[in-house]
Amino acid sequence: MALAHVASLRSEDPFRKVGAVALDWENRVIGTAYNGLAPKFDAPPGFWDDRERRRKFMLHAEVNLCSLFRRGEARLVAVTTKPCTSCMQMLCAYGICEIHYDEDYPDSDADDLAALYGIRLERISDFPRAGATPPVEPHLLVSS
Ligand SMILES: [Zn+2]
């Protein structure tokens, strides 16, 4: 979840930054993503000024994440905000078994989809957060 939050920092969206990370069947990170515009598209001046106008053009973090692997390759997805209904449908199609999220998104039908398809959908709030990490032991900073 901490990694998903770091990924969200890359989002250009000034109104909502969402990050996501996918783990494979051996808990290896196979991708990180965030909400944003299509690859190689540069927003024209003023694009970000209108919050409502920009919404339909934003690719959700889960969409960008699923572009990084094939169906069945990822077991777990952690996303900073509960998936919207559309993204939850896509995560189902990609065979994701477990989904962790931090912030709630009440307008989503993710809970219903998870219940029907037997996907574990869990809110995670206990994870390392920026600014709240314990000091690093000096001996850990020295490479051996
Ligand atoms: Zn979505």
Backbone and ligand atoms as CSV (ligand in chain L), in Angstrom:
chain,resi,resn,atom,element,x,y,z
A,1,MET,N,N,0.830,-1.202,0.000
A,1,MET,CA,C,0.000,0.000,0.000
A,1,MET,C,C,0.869,1.259,0.000
A,2,ALA,N,N,1.975,1.171,0.739
A,2,ALA,CA,C,2.896,2.311,0.736
A,2,ALA,C,C,3.421,2.558,-0.673
A,3,LEU,N,N,3.712,1.488,-1.399
A,3,LEU,CA,C,4.206,1.613,-2.772
A,3,LEU,C,C,3.136,2.219,-3.680
A,4,ALA,N,N,1.903,1.859,-3.476
A,4,ALA,CA,C,0.801,2.441,-4.257
A,4,ALA,C,C,0.713,3.944,-4.003
A,5,HIS,N,N,0.890,4.331,-2.759
A,5,HIS,CA,C,0.859,5.766,-2.439
A,5,HIS,C,C,2.019,6.504,-3.094
A,6,VAL,N,N,3.183,5.900,-3.126
A,6,VAL,CA,C,4.321,6.526,-3.809
A,6,VAL,C,C,4.006,6.687,-5.298
A,7,ALA,N,N,3.421,5.646,-5.901
A,7,ALA,CA,C,3.059,5.723,-7.322
A,7,ALA,C,C,2.077,6.866,-7.569
A,8,SER,N,N,1.170,7.105,-6.630
A,8,SER,CA,C,0.165,8.167,-6.814
A,8,SER,C,C,0.804,9.545,-6.923
A,9,LEU,N,N,2.000,9.693,-6.373
A,9,LEU,CA,C,2.679,10.989,-6.428
A,9,LEU,C,C,3.025,11.395,-7.858
A,10,ARG,N,N,3.067,10.430,-8.765
A,10,ARG,CA,C,3.406,10.729,-10.156
A,10,ARG,C,C,2.224,11.271,-10.948
A,11,SER,N,N,1.015,11.159,-10.402
A,11,SER,CA,C,-0.164,11.627,-11.134
A,11,SER,C,C,-0.105,13.135,-11.342
A,12,GLU,N,N,-0.449,13.552,-12.569
A,12,GLU,CA,C,-0.503,14.982,-12.876
A,12,GLU,C,C,-1.809,15.608,-12.421
A,13,ASP,N,N,-2.790,14.778,-12.117
A,13,ASP,CA,C,-4.118,15.284,-11.781
A,13,ASP,C,C,-4.063,16.072,-10.474
A,14,PRO,N,N,-4.364,17.367,-10.527
A,14,PRO,CA,C,-4.284,18.154,-9.293
A,14,PRO,C,C,-5.451,17.892,-8.351
A,15,PHE,N,N,-6.487,17.214,-8.826
A,15,PHE,CA,C,-7.691,17.033,-8.022
A,15,PHE,C,C,-7.734,15.676,-7.323
A,16,ARG,N,N,-7.246,14.635,-7.977
A,16,ARG,CA,C,-7.281,13.306,-7.378
A,16,ARG,C,C,-6.080,12.509,-7.863
A,17,LYS,N,N,-5.270,12.076,-6.926
A,17,LYS,CA,C,-4.105,11.265,-7.255
A,17,LYS,C,C,-4.323,9.857,-6.709
A,18,VAL,N,N,-4.314,8.877,-7.623
A,18,VAL,CA,C,-4.531,7.485,-7.235
A,18,VAL,C,C,-3.345,6.665,-7.734
A,19,GLY,N,N,-2.842,5.808,-6.879
A,19,GLY,CA,C,-1.747,4.930,-7.262
A,19,GLY,C,C,-2.143,3.478,-7.064
A,20,ALA,N,N,-1.481,2.591,-7.804
A,20,ALA,CA,C,-1.792,1.169,-7.706
A,20,ALA,C,C,-0.527,0.351,-7.940
A,21,VAL,N,N,-0.518,-0.833,-7.352
A,21,VAL,CA,C,0.603,-1.748,-7.529
A,21,VAL,C,C,0.053,-3.163,-7.671
A,22,ALA,N,N,0.705,-3.960,-8.505
A,22,ALA,CA,C,0.287,-5.344,-8.710
A,22,ALA,C,C,1.397,-6.284,-8.259
A,23,LEU,N,N,0.997,-7.347,-7.567
A,23,LEU,CA,C,1.930,-8.391,-7.144
A,23,LEU,C,C,1.568,-9.684,-7.856
A,24,ASP,N,N,2.591,-10.466,-8.184
A,24,ASP,CA,C,2.326,-11.740,-8.829
A,24,ASP,C,C,2.114,-12.830,-7.772
A,25,TRP,N,N,2.144,-14.084,-8.189
A,25,TRP,CA,C,1.816,-15.202,-7.301
A,25,TRP,C,C,2.916,-15.500,-6.300
A,26,GLU,N,N,4.059,-14.873,-6.460
A,26,GLU,CA,C,5.148,-15.021,-5.486
A,26,GLU,C,C,5.403,-13.692,-4.771
A,27,ASN,N,N,4.403,-12.831,-4.760
A,27,ASN,CA,C,4.455,-11.522,-4.092
A,27,ASN,C,C,5.539,-10.600,-4.632
A,28,ARG,N,N,5.891,-10.788,-5.888
A,28,ARG,CA,C,6.830,-9.869,-6.529
A,28,ARG,C,C,6.042,-8.737,-7.183
A,29,VAL,N,N,6.582,-7.529,-7.089
A,29,VAL,CA,C,5.948,-6.380,-7.738
A,29,VAL,C,C,6.115,-6.526,-9.244
A,30,ILE,N,N,5.013,-6.524,-9.969
A,30,ILE,CA,C,5.106,-6.636,-11.427
A,30,ILE,C,C,4.633,-5.363,-12.125
A,31,GLY,N,N,4.212,-4.378,-11.339
A,31,GLY,CA,C,3.852,-3.122,-11.973
A,31,GLY,C,C,3.338,-2.109,-10.971
A,32,THR,N,N,3.584,-0.849,-11.287
A,32,THR,CA,C,2.994,0.256,-10.531
A,32,THR,C,C,2.397,1.226,-11.543
A,33,ALA,N,N,1.342,1.910,-11.139
A,33,ALA,CA,C,0.679,2.829,-12.057
A,33,ALA,C,C,-0.070,3.893,-11.268
A,34,TYR,N,N,-0.539,4.882,-11.999
A,34,TYR,CA,C,-1.283,5.985,-11.381
A,34,TYR,C,C,-2.278,6.520,-12.395
A,35,ASN,N,N,-3.224,7.314,-11.936
A,35,ASN,CA,C,-4.204,7.884,-12.855
A,35,ASN,C,C,-3.553,8.998,-13.675
A,36,GLY,N,N,-3.936,9.046,-14.932
A,36,GLY,CA,C,-3.348,10.063,-15.792
A,36,GLY,C,C,-3.883,9.985,-17.205
A,37,LEU,N,N,-3.278,10.782,-18.053
A,37,LEU,CA,C,-3.683,10.846,-19.450
A,37,LEU,C,C,-2.985,9.755,-20.244
A,38,ALA,N,N,-3.468,9.498,-21.435
A,38,ALA,CA,C,-2.906,8.441,-22.273
A,38,ALA,C,C,-1.422,8.707,-22.530
A,39,PRO,N,N,-0.655,7.631,-22.695
A,39,PRO,CA,C,0.778,7.792,-22.932
A,39,PRO,C,C,1.052,8.720,-24.124
A,40,LYS,N,N,2.061,9.524,-23.993
A,40,LYS,CA,C,2.543,10.442,-25.032
A,40,LYS,C,C,1.580,11.584,-25.331
A,41,PHE,N,N,0.553,11.758,-24.501
A,41,PHE,CA,C,-0.353,12.893,-24.684
A,41,PHE,C,C,0.031,13.991,-23.709
A,42,ASP,N,N,0.295,15.146,-24.251
A,42,ASP,CA,C,0.602,16.297,-23.403
A,42,ASP,C,C,-0.635,17.176,-23.292
A,43,ALA,N,N,-1.033,17.438,-22.071
A,43,ALA,CA,C,-2.226,18.250,-21.842
A,43,ALA,C,C,-1.999,19.667,-22.346
A,44,PRO,N,N,-2.965,20.210,-23.113
A,44,PRO,CA,C,-2.832,21.596,-23.578
A,44,PRO,C,C,-2.994,22.560,-22.404
A,45,PRO,N,N,-2.524,23.795,-22.582
A,45,PRO,CA,C,-2.668,24.779,-21.495
A,45,PRO,C,C,-4.127,24.907,-21.067
A,46,GLY,N,N,-4.348,24.955,-19.787
A,46,GLY,CA,C,-5.693,25.116,-19.260
A,46,GLY,C,C,-6.449,23.819,-19.050
A,47,PHE,N,N,-5.853,22.708,-19.517
A,47,PHE,CA,C,-6.554,21.434,-19.433
A,47,PHE,C,C,-6.955,21.091,-18.005
A,48,TRP,N,N,-6.084,21.354,-17.065
A,48,TRP,CA,C,-6.333,20.952,-15.680
A,48,TRP,C,C,-7.194,21.933,-14.904
A,49,ASP,N,N,-7.580,23.032,-15.553
A,49,ASP,CA,C,-8.319,24.063,-14.821
A,49,ASP,C,C,-9.727,23.626,-14.431
A,50,ASP,N,N,-10.363,22.834,-15.306
A,50,ASP,CA,C,-11.756,22.443,-15.084
A,50,ASP,C,C,-11.807,21.009,-14.580
A,51,ARG,N,N,-12.141,20.860,-13.316
A,51,ARG,CA,C,-12.130,19.529,-12.700
A,51,ARG,C,C,-13.106,18.567,-13.374
A,52,GLU,N,N,-14.296,19.022,-13.684
A,52,GLU,CA,C,-15.302,18.143,-14.285
A,52,GLU,C,C,-14.950,17.794,-15.731
A,53,ARG,N,N,-14.469,18.769,-16.484
A,53,ARG,CA,C,-14.168,18.538,-17.899
A,53,ARG,C,C,-13.055,17.513,-18.083
A,54,ARG,N,N,-12.114,17.479,-17.185
A,54,ARG,CA,C,-10.970,16.587,-17.342
A,54,ARG,C,C,-11.302,15.131,-16.977
A,55,ARG,N,N,-12.393,14.924,-16.246
A,55,ARG,CA,C,-12.682,13.593,-15.676
A,55,ARG,C,C,-12.744,12.486,-16.718
A,56,LYS,N,N,-13.499,12.705,-17.799
A,56,LYS,CA,C,-13.703,11.622,-18.763
A,56,LYS,C,C,-12.422,11.257,-19.507
A,57,PHE,N,N,-11.425,12.113,-19.458
A,57,PHE,CA,C,-10.185,11.825,-20.175
A,57,PHE,C,C,-9.163,11.077,-19.321
A,58,MET,N,N,-9.403,11.030,-18.022
A,58,MET,CA,C,-8.427,10.414,-17.125
A,58,MET,C,C,-8.490,8.892,-17.204
A,59,LEU,N,N,-7.346,8.276,-17.384
A,59,LEU,CA,C,-7.259,6.808,-17.317
A,59,LEU,C,C,-7.003,6.463,-15.861
A,60,HIS,N,N,-7.865,5.655,-15.303
A,60,HIS,CA,C,-7.731,5.320,-13.884
A,60,HIS,C,C,-6.466,4.499,-13.638
A,61,ALA,N,N,-5.968,4.566,-12.431
A,61,ALA,CA,C,-4.733,3.866,-12.087
A,61,ALA,C,C,-4.835,2.374,-12.380
A,62,GLU,N,N,-5.991,1.789,-12.116
A,62,GLU,CA,C,-6.162,0.349,-12.348
A,62,GLU,C,C,-6.088,0.018,-13.845
A,63,VAL,N,N,-6.625,0.912,-14.680
A,63,VAL,CA,C,-6.563,0.710,-16.135
A,63,VAL,C,C,-5.106,0.711,-16.589
A,64,ASN,N,N,-4.374,1.722,-16.139
A,64,ASN,CA,C,-2.956,1.798,-16.508
A,64,ASN,C,C,-2.183,0.609,-15.952
A,65,LEU,N,N,-2.548,0.185,-14.751
A,65,LEU,CA,C,-1.859,-0.955,-14.139
A,65,LEU,C,C,-2.068,-2.232,-14.958
A,66,CYS,N,N,-3.309,-2.492,-15.348
A,66,CYS,CA,C,-3.604,-3.728,-16.081
A,66,CYS,C,C,-2.990,-3.734,-17.483
A,67,SER,N,N,-2.551,-2.570,-17.961
A,67,SER,CA,C,-1.879,-2.540,-19.262
A,67,SER,C,C,-0.457,-3.094,-19.150
A,68,LEU,N,N,-0.019,-3.393,-17.933
A,68,LEU,CA,C,1.367,-3.826,-17.716
A,68,LEU,C,C,1.523,-5.343,-17.601
A,69,PHE,N,N,0.410,-6.080,-17.551
A,69,PHE,CA,C,0.520,-7.544,-17.422
A,69,PHE,C,C,-0.653,-8.215,-18.132
A,70,ARG,N,N,-0.538,-9.528,-18.268
A,70,ARG,CA,C,-1.594,-10.300,-18.905
A,70,ARG,C,C,-2.514,-10.925,-17.856
A,71,ARG,N,N,-3.701,-11.311,-18.291
A,71,ARG,CA,C,-4.669,-11.922,-17.380
A,71,ARG,C,C,-4.066,-13.152,-16.702
A,72,GLY,N,N,-4.250,-13.216,-15.383
A,72,GLY,CA,C,-3.759,-14.355,-14.622
A,72,GLY,C,C,-2.373,-14.172,-14.046
A,73,GLU,N,N,-1.646,-13.169,-14.506
A,73,GLU,CA,C,-0.282,-12.970,-14.005
A,73,GLU,C,C,-0.254,-12.321,-12.629
A,74,ALA,N,N,-1.230,-11.474,-12.332
A,74,ALA,CA,C,-1.238,-10.764,-11.050
A,74,ALA,C,C,-2.227,-11.435,-10.099
A,75,ARG,N,N,-1.823,-11.567,-8.864
A,75,ARG,CA,C,-2.689,-12.141,-7.829
A,75,ARG,C,C,-3.339,-11.052,-6.989
A,76,LEU,N,N,-2.556,-10.049,-6.628
A,76,LEU,CA,C,-3.018,-9.017,-5.699
A,76,LEU,C,C,-2.789,-7.627,-6.285
A,77,VAL,N,N,-3.757,-6.766,-6.100
A,77,VAL,CA,C,-3.618,-5.361,-6.476
A,77,VAL,C,C,-3.881,-4.523,-5.237
A,78,ALA,N,N,-3.005,-3.575,-4.976
A,78,ALA,CA,C,-3.220,-2.592,-3.921
A,78,ALA,C,C,-3.406,-1.246,-4.596
A,79,VAL,N,N,-4.452,-0.553,-4.209
A,79,VAL,CA,C,-4.771,0.737,-4.833
A,79,VAL,C,C,-5.134,1.727,-3.731
A,80,THR,N,N,-4.741,2.973,-3.905
A,80,THR,CA,C,-4.911,3.939,-2.819
A,80,THR,C,C,-6.375,4.268,-2.556
A,81,THR,N,N,-7.236,4.130,-3.578
A,81,THR,CA,C,-8.673,4.385,-3.418
A,81,THR,C,C,-9.436,3.149,-3.875
A,82,LYS,N,N,-10.520,2.823,-3.203
A,82,LYS,CA,C,-11.332,1.673,-3.596
A,82,LYS,C,C,-11.666,1.768,-5.079
A,83,PRO,N,N,-11.526,0.683,-5.821
A,83,PRO,CA,C,-11.799,0.732,-7.260
A,83,PRO,C,C,-13.249,1.165,-7.544
A,84,CYS,N,N,-13.423,1.966,-8.591
A,84,CYS,CA,C,-14.763,2.294,-9.051
A,84,CYS,C,C,-15.364,1.021,-9.655
A,85,THR,N,N,-16.640,1.053,-9.962
A,85,THR,CA,C,-17.310,-0.137,-10.487
A,85,THR,C,C,-16.637,-0.629,-11.768
A,86,SER,N,N,-16.353,0.267,-12.673
A,86,SER,CA,C,-15.741,-0.108,-13.947
A,86,SER,C,C,-14.367,-0.753,-13.738
A,87,CYS,N,N,-13.549,-0.162,-12.888
A,87,CYS,CA,C,-12.219,-0.731,-12.630
A,87,CYS,C,C,-12.330,-2.069,-11.908
A,88,MET,N,N,-13.297,-2.186,-11.010
A,88,MET,CA,C,-13.483,-3.461,-10.322
A,88,MET,C,C,-13.860,-4.549,-11.319
A,89,GLN,N,N,-14.701,-4.219,-12.283
A,89,GLN,CA,C,-15.057,-5.178,-13.327
A,89,GLN,C,C,-13.805,-5.612,-14.092
A,90,MET,N,N,-12.958,-4.645,-14.400
A,90,MET,CA,C,-11.738,-4.971,-15.142
A,90,MET,C,C,-10.807,-5.849,-14.309
A,91,LEU,N,N,-10.667,-5.546,-13.017
A,91,LEU,CA,C,-9.804,-6.357,-12.159
A,91,LEU,C,C,-10.336,-7.787,-12.081
A,92,CYS,N,N,-11.661,-7.938,-12.083
A,92,CYS,CA,C,-12.269,-9.275,-12.126
A,92,CYS,C,C,-11.861,-9.995,-13.413
A,93,ALA,N,N,-11.952,-9.285,-14.514
A,93,ALA,CA,C,-11.619,-9.886,-15.808
A,93,ALA,C,C,-10.155,-10.299,-15.876
A,94,TYR,N,N,-9.296,-9.602,-15.150
A,94,TYR,CA,C,-7.866,-9.921,-15.148
A,94,TYR,C,C,-7.525,-11.023,-14.148
A,95,GLY,N,N,-8.536,-11.522,-13.452
A,95,GLY,CA,C,-8.304,-12.650,-12.551
A,95,GLY,C,C,-7.631,-12.281,-11.243
A,96,ILE,N,N,-7.768,-11.036,-10.825
A,96,ILE,CA,C,-7.171,-10.609,-9.555
A,96,ILE,C,C,-7.946,-11.277,-8.407
A,97,CYS,N,N,-7.234,-11.875,-7.470
A,97,CYS,CA,C,-7.867,-12.611,-6.368
A,97,CYS,C,C,-8.056,-11.763,-5.121
A,98,GLU,N,N,-7.202,-10.762,-4.965
A,98,GLU,CA,C,-7.207,-9.993,-3.725
A,98,GLU,C,C,-6.936,-8.534,-4.054
A,99,ILE,N,N,-7.729,-7.660,-3.456
A,99,ILE,CA,C,-7.580,-6.228,-3.703
A,99,ILE,C,C,-7.553,-5.501,-2.366
A,100,HIS,N,N,-6.523,-4.714,-2.187
A,100,HIS,CA,C,-6.400,-3.883,-0.987
A,100,HIS,C,C,-6.592,-2.434,-1.396
A,101,TYR,N,N,-7.274,-1.677,-0.554
A,101,TYR,CA,C,-7.418,-0.246,-0.816
A,101,TYR,C,C,-7.295,0.501,0.499
A,102,ASP,N,N,-7.031,1.811,0.383
A,102,ASP,CA,C,-6.878,2.642,1.569
A,102,ASP,C,C,-8.112,3.522,1.766
A,103,GLU,N,N,-8.354,4.432,0.835
A,103,GLU,CA,C,-9.481,5.355,0.975
A,103,GLU,C,C,-10.743,4.754,0.373
A,104,ASP,N,N,-11.849,5.003,1.035
A,104,ASP,CA,C,-13.118,4.486,0.554
A,104,ASP,C,C,-13.601,5.298,-0.648
A,105,TYR,N,N,-14.424,4.672,-1.467
A,105,TYR,CA,C,-15.059,5.351,-2.598
A,105,TYR,C,C,-16.513,4.882,-2.609
A,106,PRO,N,N,-17.375,5.601,-1.936
A,106,PRO,CA,C,-18.735,5.120,-1.682
A,106,PRO,C,C,-19.569,4.888,-2.934
A,107,ASP,N,N,-19.266,5.579,-4.034
A,107,ASP,CA,C,-20.077,5.430,-5.246
A,107,ASP,C,C,-19.777,4.144,-6.011
A,108,SER,N,N,-18.916,3.291,-5.476
A,108,SER,CA,C,-18.497,2.086,-6.175
A,108,SER,C,C,-19.339,0.873,-5.796
A,109,ASP,N,N,-19.545,-0.014,-6.774
A,109,ASP,CA,C,-20.191,-1.303,-6.522
A,109,ASP,C,C,-19.154,-2.402,-6.299
A,110,ALA,N,N,-17.939,-2.014,-5.950
A,110,ALA,CA,C,-16.843,-2.986,-5.796
A,110,ALA,C,C,-17.186,-4.081,-4.785
A,111,ASP,N,N,-17.864,-3.720,-3.717
A,111,ASP,CA,C,-18.194,-4.729,-2.702
A,111,ASP,C,C,-19.100,-5.823,-3.276
A,112,ASP,N,N,-20.091,-5.417,-4.043
A,112,ASP,CA,C,-21.005,-6.393,-4.642
A,112,ASP,C,C,-20.271,-7.304,-5.615
A,113,LEU,N,N,-19.397,-6.722,-6.431
A,113,LEU,CA,C,-18.632,-7.513,-7.400
A,113,LEU,C,C,-17.708,-8.497,-6.682
A,114,ALA,N,N,-17.061,-8.018,-5.627
A,114,ALA,CA,C,-16.149,-8.880,-4.867
A,114,ALA,C,C,-16.899,-10.054,-4.249
A,115,ALA,N,N,-18.078,-9.764,-3.702
A,115,ALA,CA,C,-18.867,-10.825,-3.064
A,115,ALA,C,C,-19.309,-11.865,-4.085
A,116,LEU,N,N,-19.777,-11.404,-5.230
A,116,LEU,CA,C,-20.275,-12.340,-6.246
A,116,LEU,C,C,-19.159,-13.206,-6.818
A,117,TYR,N,N,-18.017,-12.593,-7.086
A,117,TYR,CA,C,-16.933,-13.324,-7.750
A,117,TYR,C,C,-15.912,-13.918,-6.794
A,118,GLY,N,N,-16.148,-13.767,-5.489
A,118,GLY,CA,C,-15.253,-14.392,-4.520
A,118,GLY,C,C,-13.878,-13.763,-4.449
A,119,ILE,N,N,-13.838,-12.462,-4.645
A,119,ILE,CA,C,-12.573,-11.720,-4.566
A,119,ILE,C,C,-12.463,-11.101,-3.177
A,120,ARG,N,N,-11.308,-11.233,-2.591
A,120,ARG,CA,C,-11.079,-10.622,-1.279
A,120,ARG,C,C,-10.812,-9.136,-1.474
A,121,LEU,N,N,-11.695,-8.306,-0.946
A,121,LEU,CA,C,-11.575,-6.848,-1.049
A,121,LEU,C,C,-11.451,-6.312,0.360
A,122,GLU,N,N,-10.310,-5.738,0.669
A,122,GLU,CA,C,-10.035,-5.374,2.052
A,122,GLU,C,C,-9.468,-3.968,2.147
A,123,ARG,N,N,-9.993,-3.218,3.113
A,123,ARG,CA,C,-9.456,-1.883,3.372
A,123,ARG,C,C,-8.254,-2.024,4.294
A,124,ILE,N,N,-7.132,-1.440,3.874
A,124,ILE,CA,C,-5.885,-1.527,4.643
A,124,ILE,C,C,-5.498,-0.120,5.102
A,125,SER,N,N,-5.377,0.044,6.387
A,125,SER,CA,C,-4.982,1.366,6.881
A,125,SER,C,C,-3.677,1.317,7.674
A,126,ASP,N,N,-3.204,0.120,7.957
A,126,ASP,CA,C,-1.960,-0.020,8.717
A,126,ASP,C,C,-0.814,-0.351,7.764
A,127,PHE,N,N,-0.106,0.692,7.344
A,127,PHE,CA,C,1.050,0.523,6.455
A,127,PHE,C,C,1.967,1.716,6.668
A,128,PRO,N,N,3.237,1.598,6.298
A,128,PRO,CA,C,4.169,2.713,6.500
A,128,PRO,C,C,3.740,3.936,5.687
A,129,ARG,N,N,3.703,5.090,6.326
A,129,ARG,CA,C,3.308,6.324,5.644
A,129,ARG,C,C,4.477,7.298,5.642
A,130,ALA,N,N,4.556,8.104,4.588
A,130,ALA,CA,C,5.614,9.111,4.488
A,130,ALA,C,C,5.541,10.052,5.674
A,131,GLY,N,N,6.665,10.361,6.249
A,131,GLY,CA,C,6.707,11.268,7.375
A,131,GLY,C,C,6.450,10.597,8.698
A,132,ALA,N,N,6.025,9.336,8.651
A,132,ALA,CA,C,5.731,8.623,9.886
A,132,ALA,C,C,6.634,7.406,10.059
A,133,THR,N,N,7.668,7.348,9.232
A,133,THR,CA,C,8.551,6.190,9.313
A,133,THR,C,C,9.544,6.371,10.451
A,134,PRO,N,N,9.890,5.299,11.112
A,134,PRO,CA,C,10.884,5.405,12.183
A,134,PRO,C,C,12.245,5.741,11.587
A,135,PRO,N,N,13.128,6.328,12.382
A,135,PRO,CA,C,14.460,6.654,11.859
A,135,PRO,C,C,15.183,5.385,11.416
A,136,VAL,N,N,15.962,5.528,10.359
A,136,VAL,CA,C,16.720,4.400,9.829
A,136,VAL,C,C,17.980,4.200,10.685
A,137,GLU,N,N,18.220,2.966,11.053
A,137,GLU,CA,C,19.434,2.665,11.810
A,137,GLU,C,C,20.647,2.965,10.950
A,138,PRO,N,N,21.622,3.702,11.479
A,138,PRO,CA,C,22.792,4.103,10.667
A,138,PRO,C,C,23.486,2.934,9.976
A,139,HIS,N,N,23.557,1.786,10.633
A,139,HIS,CA,C,24.282,0.677,10.020
A,139,HIS,C,C,23.560,0.155,8.776
A,140,LEU,N,N,22.265,0.482,8.606
A,140,LEU,CA,C,21.529,0.032,7.430
A,140,LEU,C,C,21.839,0.902,6.204
A,141,LEU,N,N,22.438,2.073,6.435
A,141,LEU,CA,C,22.748,2.974,5.329
A,141,LEU,C,C,24.069,2.626,4.662
A,142,VAL,N,N,24.854,1.806,5.297
A,142,VAL,CA,C,26.165,1.445,4.768
A,142,VAL,C,C,26.026,0.137,3.999
A,143,SER,N,N,26.407,0.164,2.725
A,143,SER,CA,C,26.338,-1.069,1.941
A,143,SER,C,C,27.540,-1.940,2.270
A,144,SER,N,N,27.319,-3.211,2.266
A,144,SER,CA,C,28.416,-4.130,2.615
A,144,SER,C,C,28.997,-4.786,1.377
L,1,ZN,ZN,ZN,-11.757,3.359,-11.825
